[in-house]
Amino acid sequence: MPPLVEVLRQSEHFLKGKGIATARLDAELLLSHLFGCKRLSLYLHPCDNMEGHLLSQFQHLLSRRGNREPLQYIVGEVDFYGLFIAVDRNVLIPRHETEELVGMLISRFENRPIGSILDLGTGSGAIGLALAKHFTEANVLAVDANQDVLSIAQKNAIRNGITNIRFMVSDWLENVDGTFDMIISNPPYLTDEEFENAQDEIKKFEPKFALVSKNNGLADIFKIIGTAGRFLAKDGILALETGSSQHESIASFAKNYFGKFESMGDLNGKDRFVFLQNSTKI
Ligand SMILES: C[S@@+](CC[C@H](N)C(=O)[O-])C[C@H]1O[C@@H](n2cnc3c(N)ncnc32)[C@H](O)[C@@H]1O
């Protein structure tokens, strides 16, 4: 049986050949997933040789990654804002940009009481759960269009011991009642063309329904902006993650529904988030 360092070396070579830029890291993460240990432990307590049955399990994981399946679907979870979020192919893998949005909202509401939060298109539940964990006094409602998606979000709530959140099937705000201090959404916002040009990890494995929207990627954003106003409490905020070239169109559309529009950049300096306030529909 080959020593572990040799297995890692060959795996890195294999994944590089498949065009994966993070080949070594991915090989290490897959191996530590298989061993149920931290990545560093692979080097701190290296076993000399890999036994046959482990080696074949590892080769199976490696071939999935070589086929460009995202690492997060293979290991089945992702760290989002300090939470362990289980993911499978029904749900989008939560992104770092979305963590940034959560961080921005937490800063904004830090010194302000917050009783109710609505997460539209919750997917894995990442946004709603991170906010529910931080704002322990708030009641969070998380909705998505289909129950398979919500089952994963519900499991994530249980897994993280978060109880101030409930889940509901709804086509955006269709089944929603009441008002909220914060409405947040990371809706589908890619165009068909952007999806077709995306890397294989996205195009072949992530749910297209979670990513692509009609009308140049703007249909769902416009639907939310057009209907969310009457669900906002006084001084409430509607926060959206968007595509980086969409802010001009969104600003122009949103002025029919909201008095205040803010465009915020992500850490890469791209227009990424929109904050809307002072709904004309209250
Ligand atoms: C970009 S994903 C965001 C998932 C998660 N909130 C996140 O940030 O990782 C968009 C989500 O919106 C949901 N969705 C799409 N159309 C919807 C609709 N009409 N009503 C409610 N949810 C919808 C999808 O199922 C998906 O979970």
The ligand as an SDF file (V2000), in Angstrom:
LIG
                    3D

 27 29  0  0  0  0  0  0  0  0999 V2000
  -29.3030   31.7620   -5.3120 C   0  0  0  0  0  0  0  0  0  0  0  0
  -30.2040   30.5520   -4.3940 S   0  0  0  0  0  0  0  0  0  0  0  0
  -29.9000   31.1570   -2.7250 C   0  0  0  0  0  0  0  0  0  0  0  0
  -29.9030   30.0750   -1.6850 C   0  0  0  0  0  0  0  0  0  0  0  0
  -29.4690   30.5750   -0.2930 C   0  0  0  0  0  0  0  0  0  0  0  0
  -30.3300   31.6320    0.1820 N   0  0  0  0  0  0  0  0  0  0  0  0
  -28.0370   31.0830   -0.3440 C   0  0  0  0  0  0  0  0  0  0  0  0
  -27.8360   32.2860   -0.3230 O   0  0  0  0  0  0  0  0  0  0  0  0
  -27.1120   30.2570   -0.4070 O   0  0  0  0  0  0  0  0  0  0  0  0
  -31.8560   31.0520   -4.7140 C   0  0  0  0  0  0  0  0  0  0  0  0
  -32.9410   30.2730   -3.9590 C   0  0  0  0  0  0  0  0  0  0  0  0
  -34.2080   30.7960   -4.3380 O   0  0  0  0  0  0  0  0  0  0  0  0
  -35.1270   29.7150   -4.4520 C   0  0  0  0  0  0  0  0  0  0  0  0
  -36.1950   30.1470   -5.3640 N   0  0  0  0  0  0  0  0  0  0  0  0
  -36.1610   30.2420   -6.7260 C   0  0  0  0  0  0  0  0  0  0  0  0
  -37.3470   30.6800   -7.1870 N   0  0  0  0  0  0  0  0  0  0  0  0
  -38.1410   30.8660   -6.0970 C   0  0  0  0  0  0  0  0  0  0  0  0
  -39.4710   31.3200   -5.9360 C   0  0  0  0  0  0  0  0  0  0  0  0
  -40.2360   31.6320   -6.9830 N   0  0  0  0  0  0  0  0  0  0  0  0
  -39.9680   31.4100   -4.6850 N   0  0  0  0  0  0  0  0  0  0  0  0
  -39.1990   31.0880   -3.6090 C   0  0  0  0  0  0  0  0  0  0  0  0
  -37.9300   30.6570   -3.7020 N   0  0  0  0  0  0  0  0  0  0  0  0
  -37.4110   30.5410   -4.9410 C   0  0  0  0  0  0  0  0  0  0  0  0
  -34.2920   28.5740   -4.9940 C   0  0  0  0  0  0  0  0  0  0  0  0
  -34.8940   27.3180   -4.7170 O   0  0  0  0  0  0  0  0  0  0  0  0
  -32.9820   28.7820   -4.2400 C   0  0  0  0  0  0  0  0  0  0  0  0
  -32.9660   28.0690   -3.0320 O   0  0  0  0  0  0  0  0  0  0  0  0
  1  2  1  0
  2  3  1  0
  2 10  1  0
  3  4  1  0
  4  5  1  0
  5  6  1  0
  5  7  1  0
  7  8  2  0
  7  9  1  0
 10 11  1  0
 11 12  1  0
 11 26  1  0
 12 13  1  0
 13 14  1  0
 13 24  1  0
 14 15  1  0
 14 23  1  0
 15 16  2  0
 16 17  1  0
 17 18  1  0
 17 23  2  0
 18 19  1  0
 18 20  2  0
 20 21  1  0
 21 22  2  0
 22 23  1  0
 24 25  1  0
 24 26  1  0
 26 27  1  0
M  CHG  2   2   1   9  -1
M  END
$$$$
